[in-house]
């Protein structure tokens, strides 16, 4: 799934090209082994930044 945040047409085209990428089950296994989901899951901001954001409410 492409992440769209393009400001230019070329960036949009590059992101949309991700729709044409097909990963095999073996590819996914290798990716998951190299970078487990637990290594990338978490909050968007660290605790200090969250405190700053919460103060703005």
Residue pairs with C-beta under 8 A, 6 or more apart in sequence:
1 18
2 15
2 16
2 17
2 18
2 19
3 15
4 12
4 15
5 11
5 15
6 12
6 14
6 15
23 31
43 50
45 53
